[in-house]
Amino acid sequence: MPPAVGNPRFGRLRRHPVLTVIAALVILTGLVFGGRWGWGRLFPPSLTCGAGMTATGTPLACAGVNLDSAPFTDHEPARMRVLENMVKAANDGVKGPYTSVVLMLDLSPVSDVDTLTYGSLYPNIEGALTAVWRANNTAAYGSTPAIKLYLANMGSQYADWQVTVDRLKEKANAEHISAVVGLGQSTVQSRHAAAAISSQLHIPVIGSTVTGDSMSIDPSDPAGKKRITDLFRVSPTNADSVIAATQYVSTLKPAVTSLAVVADSVTGDDYTQTLADAAKTGFRGQNRTVTVLPYTSPGDLSAGSGRQDYLVQQFNLMHANLCQANPSVVYFAGRGRDLGAFVENWVQGAPCGISQLHILAGDDASESIHDKGVLGGIASGRVTVAYTALASPDEWGTECPGSDAKHNYDQFWAAFTGRPDPCTGQQLTADKDVPTLSFDPVDLGSGQAMLTHDAAVAAISAGRHDAAGLRNPGLQTGILHQFYCAQMLPGASGWLSFGSDGAPAGKPTPVVQLGSDGTTRTVALTWPPDGTPNLSLPQRGGKGAPGC
């Protein structure tokens, strides 16, 4: 065979190794950057996040603090975009010194994975917008500094809470963030988020609907005794909700002699764990038997895994034991999103002599007020559903002028809907030439708009009472502790008064009945723990309010 013929250019490169290395680097650099550019052109990112956010999770969602009201996912409902644009418009209208309140939730729920829906999120955002509108445009909660609102997403199942806390830390000073409100559900993840914000940013975290008794405990403490210093809440704990439920059950006729507790035993859910623990002992009493029927909801599901199917199988197996217990009342100590599977199974299961099952549940049952399975079961006559709500739009009655607490609610209602005050007939006037809000009163049914409004009101009031708040927002925790007795704040869900542990004092717990059309009706207003109503600010020297 003839000898190989070499390429003279390669020969020159072999004689100059330095040139060889340089040429190789040039070629490699071109491939890397050209390849990256080409890949980006051919396969652009499936989700582009706005300022303050990072794409993460499966499916992808933007987690962090939404500084420019960009979408959190690429498939957001149109109504979510409308609310995000309202937040942006309100922030764009702020001039001069301001402080910011962040509403932090799971704002990208995944169907059949999360135990909340977009439909249950909207009232939370509307309630926060109402608080900010009142703060910036009326004399309800002072006048300065102005208030901005930002939405922050912890992702599906709150899994990306750490990303959100990191973005909060990055933006806190530049955006004058003085408090975080919301938190969503009582889970281990949301508790970690609250603890991290408290320890790293030293600003108040005010839970709107967190009720788990353990939510105030720092998860880093193995002894389970260290409190999260800056955590407050405007909702009663699960222990108080069970007290309210027992007060209500004791009024039922005929007397309830047999009660079954359907208890979720999943780990990592502070709400279901503490609710079930309180119910197992709280309902026991003379001449009443209590049967505990456990089930375990899925703790960690991926999209498309089928939470409903997972639960239906367990409730199907529970059916015979429930029939055997023959309870007068079933207390459902689980997530409201799971109540539909329980009701469907009961209605479609074999009859066993119980003509109508009376179900009483915790506050998370508000997530089920539009559940087809629950509403269909009520319509069939096979079940009734009531629950201890954290707030209810008719809890103060319709009598005019009514209590001071009703007046506070009516002022909120007028701002929320843009309609005249129900008692005075007067339109709520703004200090500035700004459009009124016009949210649908139907969105008040779950009570979540009222509670998020109240959490934001507490944050705003603390910021405005603290002259140094813009420079040292950590001082606002001390201000929040002063809201009691004659310094109670007027809220939509009741007067806002905080105990030394950050929990609300003197808050009512309405018991509401759910109708087959998804409407709610308050059937009792309880005042745990001792039954003392808190309807007005105390007279000078009086004792008629918490802390006096």
C-alpha positions as CSV (number, residue, x, y, z in Angstrom):
1,M,0.0,0.0,0.0
2,P,1.3,3.5,-0.8
3,P,2.4,5.5,2.2
4,A,-0.2,7.9,3.7
5,V,-0.1,11.3,2.4
6,G,-0.2,14.0,5.1
7,N,-2.0,17.3,5.0
8,P,0.7,20.0,4.9
9,R,-1.5,22.4,7.0
10,F,-1.7,19.7,9.8
11,G,2.1,19.3,9.5
12,R,2.6,23.0,10.2
13,L,0.4,22.8,13.2
14,R,2.3,19.8,14.6
15,R,5.5,21.9,14.3
16,H,3.8,24.7,16.3
17,P,2.1,23.2,19.3
18,V,1.2,26.6,20.7
19,L,-0.8,27.4,17.6
20,T,-2.4,24.0,17.9
21,V,-3.7,24.7,21.4
22,I,-5.0,28.2,20.4
23,A,-6.8,26.8,17.4
24,A,-8.4,24.1,19.4
25,L,-9.6,26.6,22.0
26,V,-11.1,28.9,19.4
27,I,-13.0,26.0,17.8
28,L,-14.2,24.7,21.2
29,T,-15.4,28.2,22.2
30,G,-17.3,28.6,19.0
31,L,-19.0,25.2,19.5
32,V,-20.0,26.0,23.1
33,F,-21.3,29.5,22.6
34,G,-22.7,28.8,19.1
35,G,-24.3,25.6,20.4
36,R,-25.8,27.4,23.4
37,W,-27.1,30.2,21.1
38,G,-28.4,27.7,18.6
39,W,-30.0,25.5,21.3
40,G,-31.7,28.5,22.8
41,R,-33.0,29.6,19.4
42,L,-34.3,26.1,18.5
43,F,-35.5,25.1,22.0
44,P,-36.5,28.3,23.9
45,P,-37.2,27.9,27.7
46,S,-40.8,26.6,28.3
47,L,-41.4,29.2,31.0
48,T,-39.9,32.7,31.3
49,C,-40.3,34.2,34.8
50,G,-40.6,37.9,35.7
51,A,-38.4,39.9,38.0
52,G,-37.9,38.3,41.4
53,M,-38.8,34.8,40.4
54,T,-37.2,31.6,39.3
55,A,-38.6,28.7,37.2
56,T,-38.6,25.5,39.2
57,G,-40.6,22.4,40.0
58,T,-42.6,19.9,37.9
59,P,-44.6,21.1,36.1
60,L,-42.6,24.3,35.8
61,A,-43.8,27.3,37.7
62,C,-42.2,30.6,38.7
63,A,-41.4,30.7,42.4
64,G,-40.4,33.9,44.3
65,V,-41.6,37.4,44.7
66,N,-43.5,38.7,41.7
67,L,-42.2,42.2,41.3
68,D,-43.8,43.0,37.9
69,S,-47.0,40.9,38.1
70,A,-45.8,38.4,35.5
71,P,-47.6,35.0,35.1
72,F,-46.6,32.2,37.5
73,T,-47.2,29.5,34.9
74,D,-47.7,29.3,31.2
75,H,-51.3,28.1,31.6
76,E,-52.7,30.5,34.2
77,P,-56.5,31.1,34.1
78,A,-57.6,34.4,32.7
79,R,-59.1,35.4,36.0
80,M,-55.7,35.0,37.7
81,R,-54.1,37.3,35.1
82,V,-56.8,39.9,35.8
83,L,-55.9,39.9,39.5
84,E,-52.2,40.1,38.8
85,N,-52.8,43.1,36.5
86,M,-54.8,44.7,39.3
87,V,-51.9,44.3,41.7
88,K,-49.6,45.9,39.1
89,A,-52.0,48.8,38.5
90,A,-52.3,49.5,42.2
91,N,-48.5,49.4,42.7
92,D,-47.9,51.7,39.7
93,G,-50.2,54.3,41.3
94,V,-48.1,54.5,44.5
95,K,-46.0,57.7,44.7
96,G,-43.6,58.8,47.4
97,P,-42.4,56.7,50.4
98,Y,-44.0,53.3,50.6
99,T,-43.8,50.0,52.4
100,S,-44.6,46.6,50.9
101,V,-46.7,43.7,52.1
102,V,-46.1,40.3,50.5
103,L,-49.0,37.8,50.1
104,M,-47.2,34.4,50.0
105,L,-49.2,31.3,49.0
106,D,-49.1,28.3,46.7
107,L,-50.1,30.3,43.6
108,S,-49.5,27.6,41.0
109,P,-51.7,24.7,42.3
110,V,-51.7,21.4,40.3
111,S,-55.0,19.7,39.8
112,D,-55.5,16.4,41.7
113,V,-52.2,17.0,43.5
114,D,-52.7,20.1,45.6
115,T,-55.6,20.3,48.1
116,L,-56.5,23.8,46.9
117,T,-57.6,25.2,43.6
118,Y,-57.3,28.5,41.7
119,G,-60.9,29.1,42.6
120,S,-60.0,29.1,46.3
121,L,-57.0,31.4,45.7
122,Y,-58.9,34.3,44.1
123,P,-60.7,35.5,47.3
124,N,-57.3,35.6,49.1
125,I,-55.9,38.0,46.5
126,E,-59.1,40.0,46.4
127,G,-59.1,40.4,50.2
128,A,-55.5,41.6,50.2
129,L,-56.2,44.1,47.3
130,T,-59.2,45.4,49.3
131,A,-57.0,46.0,52.4
132,V,-54.4,47.9,50.3
133,W,-57.2,49.9,48.5
134,R,-58.6,51.0,51.8
135,A,-55.2,51.8,53.2
136,N,-54.2,54.0,50.2
137,N,-57.5,55.6,49.4
138,T,-59.5,56.0,52.7
139,A,-58.9,57.0,56.3
140,A,-59.7,53.5,57.6
141,Y,-56.1,52.6,58.5
142,G,-54.1,55.8,58.5
143,S,-52.5,57.5,55.5
144,T,-48.7,57.1,55.3
145,P,-46.6,55.6,54.1
146,A,-48.3,54.3,50.9
147,I,-48.7,50.5,50.6
148,K,-47.6,48.2,47.8
149,L,-48.7,44.6,47.5
150,Y,-46.6,41.8,46.0
151,L,-47.6,38.2,45.3
152,A,-45.1,35.5,46.2
153,N,-45.4,31.9,45.1
154,M,-44.1,28.9,47.0
155,G,-45.1,26.5,44.3
156,S,-47.2,23.4,44.2
157,Q,-47.5,21.8,47.7
158,Y,-45.3,24.7,49.0
159,A,-42.3,22.7,47.8
160,D,-40.3,25.7,46.7
161,W,-40.6,27.7,49.9
162,Q,-36.8,28.0,50.2
163,V,-36.6,29.7,46.7
164,T,-39.3,32.2,47.7
165,V,-37.6,33.0,51.0
166,D,-34.3,33.5,49.2
167,R,-35.9,36.0,46.7
168,L,-37.6,37.8,49.7
169,K,-34.2,38.3,51.3
170,E,-32.8,39.7,48.0
171,K,-35.6,42.1,47.5
172,A,-36.6,43.1,51.1
173,N,-34.5,46.3,51.4
174,A,-35.0,47.6,47.8
175,E,-38.8,47.1,48.0
176,H,-39.2,48.1,51.6
177,I,-40.9,44.7,52.5
178,S,-42.1,45.0,56.0
179,A,-44.4,42.0,56.4
180,V,-45.5,38.7,54.9
181,V,-49.1,37.6,55.1
182,G,-51.0,34.5,53.9
183,L,-48.9,31.4,54.2
184,G,-51.9,29.3,52.9
185,Q,-52.3,25.9,54.5
186,S,-50.8,24.6,57.7
187,T,-48.1,22.3,56.4
188,V,-44.5,21.5,57.4
189,Q,-43.3,23.4,54.3
190,S,-45.2,26.6,55.1
191,R,-44.0,26.4,58.7
192,H,-40.4,26.1,57.5
193,A,-41.0,29.2,55.4
194,A,-42.4,31.2,58.4
195,A,-39.5,30.2,60.6
196,A,-36.9,31.1,57.9
197,I,-38.5,34.6,57.4
198,S,-38.6,35.2,61.1
199,S,-35.0,34.1,61.7
200,Q,-33.4,35.6,58.6
201,L,-35.5,38.8,57.8
202,H,-36.9,39.5,61.3
203,I,-40.2,40.7,59.9
204,P,-43.7,39.7,60.9
205,V,-45.4,36.8,59.2
206,I,-49.2,37.0,59.7
207,G,-51.0,33.8,58.7
208,S,-54.5,34.4,57.3
209,T,-55.9,30.8,57.4
210,V,-53.2,28.8,59.2
211,T,-54.9,27.0,62.1
212,G,-52.6,24.0,62.8
213,D,-51.7,24.2,66.5
214,S,-48.0,23.3,65.8
215,M,-47.6,26.1,63.2
216,S,-46.1,28.4,65.8
217,I,-43.4,25.9,66.7
218,D,-40.0,26.4,65.1
219,P,-39.3,23.1,63.1
220,S,-35.6,23.4,63.8
221,D,-36.2,22.8,67.5
222,P,-36.0,19.0,68.2
223,A,-37.7,19.5,71.6
224,G,-40.7,21.2,69.8
225,K,-40.9,24.1,72.3
226,K,-39.3,27.1,70.6
227,R,-41.8,29.6,69.1
228,I,-41.4,31.3,65.8
229,T,-40.9,34.8,67.2
230,D,-42.5,36.8,64.5
231,L,-45.4,34.6,63.6
232,F,-48.9,35.9,64.1
233,R,-52.3,34.7,62.9
234,V,-55.8,36.1,62.5
235,S,-57.5,32.7,62.6
236,P,-58.3,30.5,65.7
237,T,-56.2,27.3,66.1
238,N,-57.6,23.8,65.5
239,A,-57.9,23.3,69.2
240,D,-60.3,26.3,69.4
241,S,-62.2,25.0,66.3
242,V,-62.8,21.7,67.9
243,I,-64.0,23.5,71.1
244,A,-66.4,25.4,68.8
245,A,-67.5,22.2,67.2
246,T,-68.2,20.5,70.6
247,Q,-70.2,23.6,71.7
248,Y,-72.3,23.3,68.5
249,V,-72.8,19.5,68.8
250,S,-74.0,19.9,72.4
251,T,-76.9,22.0,71.1
252,L,-78.2,19.5,68.6
253,K,-81.5,17.7,69.2
254,P,-81.8,14.8,69.6
255,A,-78.6,14.6,71.7
256,V,-75.6,13.2,69.9
257,T,-74.8,9.9,71.6
258,S,-72.5,8.4,69.0
259,L,-69.8,10.3,67.0
260,A,-67.2,9.0,64.5
261,V,-64.0,10.9,63.8
262,V,-62.7,10.3,60.3
263,A,-59.1,11.2,60.8
264,D,-56.3,11.7,58.2
265,S,-53.1,10.2,59.6
266,V,-50.7,11.5,56.9
267,T,-47.5,12.9,58.2
268,G,-46.2,16.4,57.4
269,D,-49.6,18.1,57.4
270,D,-49.9,20.2,60.5
271,Y,-53.6,20.9,59.9
272,T,-54.9,17.4,59.7
273,Q,-52.6,16.1,62.5
274,T,-53.5,18.7,65.1
275,L,-57.2,18.7,64.0
276,A,-57.5,14.9,64.4
277,D,-55.6,14.9,67.7
278,A,-57.9,17.6,69.1
279,A,-61.1,15.8,67.8
280,K,-60.2,12.4,69.2
281,T,-60.3,13.7,72.7
282,G,-62.4,16.8,72.4
283,F,-65.7,15.1,71.6
284,R,-65.5,12.6,74.4
285,G,-68.1,13.1,77.1
286,Q,-70.7,11.5,79.2
287,N,-73.3,9.4,77.3
288,R,-71.4,9.7,74.1
289,T,-69.2,7.1,72.3
290,V,-66.5,8.3,69.9
291,T,-65.2,6.0,67.2
292,V,-62.0,6.9,65.3
293,L,-61.8,5.8,61.7
294,P,-58.4,6.5,60.3
295,Y,-57.3,6.9,56.7
296,T,-54.1,8.2,55.1
297,S,-54.1,10.7,52.3
298,P,-51.1,10.8,49.9
299,G,-48.4,13.0,51.2
300,D,-46.5,13.6,48.0
301,L,-48.0,13.2,44.6
302,S,-46.8,14.1,41.1
303,A,-49.1,15.6,38.5
304,G,-51.5,13.1,37.1
305,S,-51.2,10.6,40.0
306,G,-54.9,10.7,40.9
307,R,-55.5,11.8,44.5
308,Q,-59.2,11.2,44.2
309,D,-58.8,7.6,43.1
310,Y,-56.3,7.0,45.8
311,L,-58.7,8.1,48.5
312,V,-61.9,6.5,47.1
313,Q,-60.3,3.1,47.6
314,Q,-59.7,3.8,51.3
315,F,-63.1,5.2,51.9
316,N,-64.7,2.3,50.2
317,L,-63.0,0.0,52.7
318,M,-64.0,2.3,55.5
319,H,-67.7,2.1,54.6
320,A,-68.5,-1.1,56.5
321,N,-66.8,0.1,59.7
322,L,-68.6,3.4,59.5
323,C,-71.9,1.6,59.2
324,Q,-71.0,-0.6,62.1
325,A,-70.3,2.5,64.3
326,N,-73.7,4.0,63.3
327,P,-72.8,7.5,64.4
328,S,-75.2,10.4,64.9
329,V,-72.5,12.8,63.5
330,V,-69.3,12.2,61.6
331,Y,-66.5,14.7,62.3
332,F,-64.3,14.8,59.2
333,A,-60.7,15.7,60.3
334,G,-59.1,15.8,56.9
335,R,-58.5,18.2,54.0
336,G,-61.7,19.8,52.5
337,R,-60.5,18.8,49.1
338,D,-60.8,15.2,50.1
339,L,-64.3,15.5,51.5
340,G,-65.8,15.0,48.0
341,A,-64.3,11.5,47.8
342,F,-65.7,10.6,51.2
343,V,-69.2,11.9,50.3
344,E,-69.3,10.2,46.9
345,N,-68.3,6.9,48.4
346,W,-71.0,7.2,51.1
347,V,-73.7,8.1,48.6
348,Q,-72.8,5.4,46.1
349,G,-72.0,2.8,48.7
350,A,-74.4,0.1,49.9
351,P,-77.1,1.4,52.2
352,C,-76.8,0.3,55.8
353,G,-79.7,1.7,57.8
354,I,-78.4,5.3,58.1
355,S,-80.8,7.3,56.0
356,Q,-78.9,10.6,56.3
357,L,-75.3,11.1,57.4
358,H,-74.6,14.4,59.3
359,I,-71.1,15.6,58.6
360,L,-69.3,18.2,60.6
361,A,-65.8,19.3,59.5
362,G,-63.0,21.7,60.2
363,D,-62.4,25.0,58.4
364,D,-60.6,23.5,55.4
365,A,-64.0,22.3,54.3
366,S,-64.4,25.7,52.7
367,E,-62.3,24.2,49.9
368,S,-65.2,21.9,49.1
369,I,-68.0,24.5,48.7
370,H,-67.8,24.1,44.9
371,D,-66.9,20.3,44.9
372,K,-69.4,18.5,42.7
373,G,-69.2,15.3,44.8
374,V,-70.1,17.2,48.0
375,L,-72.8,19.3,46.4
376,G,-74.3,16.2,44.7
377,G,-74.3,14.3,47.9
378,I,-76.2,17.2,49.7
379,A,-78.7,17.4,46.8
380,S,-79.3,13.6,47.1
381,G,-80.5,14.0,50.7
382,R,-78.1,11.3,51.9
383,V,-75.7,13.8,53.7
384,T,-75.7,17.2,55.3
385,V,-72.5,19.1,55.6
386,A,-71.6,21.8,58.1
387,Y,-68.2,23.1,59.2
388,T,-66.5,25.4,61.7
389,A,-65.5,28.3,59.5
390,L,-62.8,30.9,60.2
391,A,-65.1,33.6,59.0
392,S,-68.5,33.9,57.3
393,P,-70.1,36.8,55.4
394,D,-73.4,36.5,57.4
395,E,-71.9,35.8,60.8
396,W,-72.8,39.3,62.1
397,G,-76.5,39.0,61.0
398,T,-78.5,41.5,59.0
399,E,-80.0,43.7,61.7
400,C,-79.1,47.4,61.4
401,P,-77.3,49.2,62.8
402,G,-76.1,46.0,64.6
403,S,-72.9,45.6,66.6
404,D,-69.6,47.5,66.1
405,A,-68.2,44.3,64.7
406,K,-71.0,44.3,62.0
407,H,-70.2,47.9,61.2
408,N,-66.6,46.9,60.6
409,Y,-67.7,44.1,58.3
410,D,-70.1,46.4,56.4
411,Q,-67.3,48.9,55.7
412,F,-65.2,46.1,54.3
413,W,-68.1,44.8,52.2
414,A,-68.7,48.2,50.7
415,A,-65.0,48.5,49.8
416,F,-64.8,44.9,48.4
417,T,-67.9,45.2,46.2
418,G,-67.9,48.9,45.4
419,R,-71.6,49.0,46.5
420,P,-73.2,51.1,49.2
421,D,-72.9,50.2,52.9
422,P,-75.7,47.6,53.6
423,C,-76.9,49.5,56.7
424,T,-76.3,53.2,56.0
425,G,-76.9,53.0,52.2
426,Q,-73.9,55.3,51.8
427,Q,-71.3,54.8,49.1
428,L,-67.8,54.4,50.4
429,T,-65.8,57.5,49.3
430,A,-62.1,57.5,48.5
431,D,-59.7,60.3,49.4
432,K,-58.4,60.3,45.9
433,D,-59.9,60.1,42.4
434,V,-59.5,56.4,41.9
435,P,-61.8,53.7,40.7
436,T,-63.6,51.6,43.3
437,L,-63.2,47.8,43.5
438,S,-66.1,45.6,42.2
439,F,-65.5,42.1,43.4
440,D,-68.4,39.7,43.5
441,P,-70.0,39.2,46.9
442,V,-70.2,35.5,46.1
443,D,-66.4,35.4,46.6
444,L,-66.9,36.1,50.3
445,G,-68.6,32.7,50.8
446,S,-65.4,30.8,51.9
447,G,-64.4,33.6,54.4
448,Q,-60.9,33.6,53.0
449,A,-61.2,37.1,51.5
450,M,-62.2,38.5,55.0
451,L,-59.2,36.7,56.7
452,T,-56.6,37.8,54.1
453,H,-57.9,41.3,54.3
454,D,-57.5,41.2,58.1
455,A,-54.0,39.8,57.9
456,A,-53.0,42.6,55.5
457,V,-54.7,45.2,57.7
458,A,-52.7,44.1,60.7
459,A,-49.4,44.3,58.7
460,I,-50.3,47.7,57.3
461,S,-51.3,49.1,60.7
462,A,-48.1,47.8,62.3
463,G,-46.1,49.5,59.5
464,R,-47.9,52.8,59.9
465,H,-47.6,52.9,63.7
466,D,-43.9,52.4,63.5
467,A,-42.2,55.5,62.2
468,A,-38.9,53.6,61.8
469,G,-40.6,50.8,59.9
470,L,-39.0,51.7,56.6
471,R,-35.5,51.5,58.0
472,N,-36.0,48.7,60.6
473,P,-39.1,46.7,59.8
474,G,-38.2,44.2,62.5
475,L,-39.6,46.7,65.1
476,Q,-43.1,45.9,63.8
477,T,-43.4,42.7,65.7
478,G,-43.4,44.7,68.9
479,I,-46.1,47.0,67.5
480,L,-48.3,44.0,66.7
481,H,-48.2,42.8,70.3
482,Q,-49.8,46.2,71.3
483,F,-53.0,45.5,69.4
484,Y,-55.2,44.3,72.2
485,C,-57.9,45.8,74.6
486,A,-58.5,49.4,73.5
487,Q,-56.0,49.1,70.6
488,M,-57.9,46.3,68.9
489,L,-58.0,46.7,65.1
490,P,-61.4,46.7,63.2
491,G,-61.4,43.6,61.0
492,A,-63.9,42.0,58.6
493,S,-63.8,38.7,60.5
494,G,-64.0,40.3,64.0
495,W,-61.9,42.6,66.1
496,L,-58.2,41.9,65.8
497,S,-56.4,41.3,69.1
498,F,-53.2,39.3,69.5
499,G,-52.1,37.3,72.5
500,S,-48.5,37.0,73.7
501,D,-48.1,33.9,71.5
502,G,-49.3,35.7,68.4
503,A,-52.6,33.9,68.3
504,P,-55.8,35.9,68.0
505,A,-57.8,36.5,71.1
506,G,-61.6,37.0,71.3
507,K,-62.2,35.8,67.7
508,P,-65.6,34.1,66.9
509,T,-65.9,30.8,65.1
510,P,-69.0,30.6,63.0
511,V,-70.6,27.2,62.2
512,V,-71.9,27.2,58.6
513,Q,-74.2,24.9,56.7
514,L,-73.4,24.1,53.1
515,G,-76.2,24.1,50.6
516,S,-76.5,22.0,47.5
517,D,-75.9,25.1,45.4
518,G,-72.6,25.9,47.1
519,T,-74.0,28.7,49.3
520,T,-73.2,28.9,52.9
521,R,-75.4,29.9,55.9
522,T,-74.2,30.6,59.4
523,V,-76.2,28.4,61.8
524,A,-74.3,29.3,65.0
525,L,-71.7,31.8,66.2
526,T,-69.5,30.4,68.9
527,W,-66.8,32.2,71.0
528,P,-64.2,29.7,72.1
529,P,-62.7,29.0,74.5
530,D,-65.1,30.5,77.2
531,G,-68.0,31.7,75.1
532,T,-67.6,35.5,75.8
533,P,-68.5,37.6,72.8
534,N,-66.1,40.4,71.7
535,L,-68.2,42.8,69.7
536,S,-67.0,46.3,70.6
537,L,-64.1,48.3,71.8
538,P,-64.2,48.5,75.6
539,Q,-65.4,51.6,77.4
540,R,-62.7,53.5,79.3
541,G,-61.8,51.4,82.4
542,G,-64.0,48.5,81.1
543,K,-63.1,44.8,80.9
544,G,-65.1,43.8,77.9
545,A,-62.2,42.9,75.5
546,P,-59.2,40.6,75.4
547,G,-56.2,41.9,77.4
548,C,-58.1,44.5,79.4
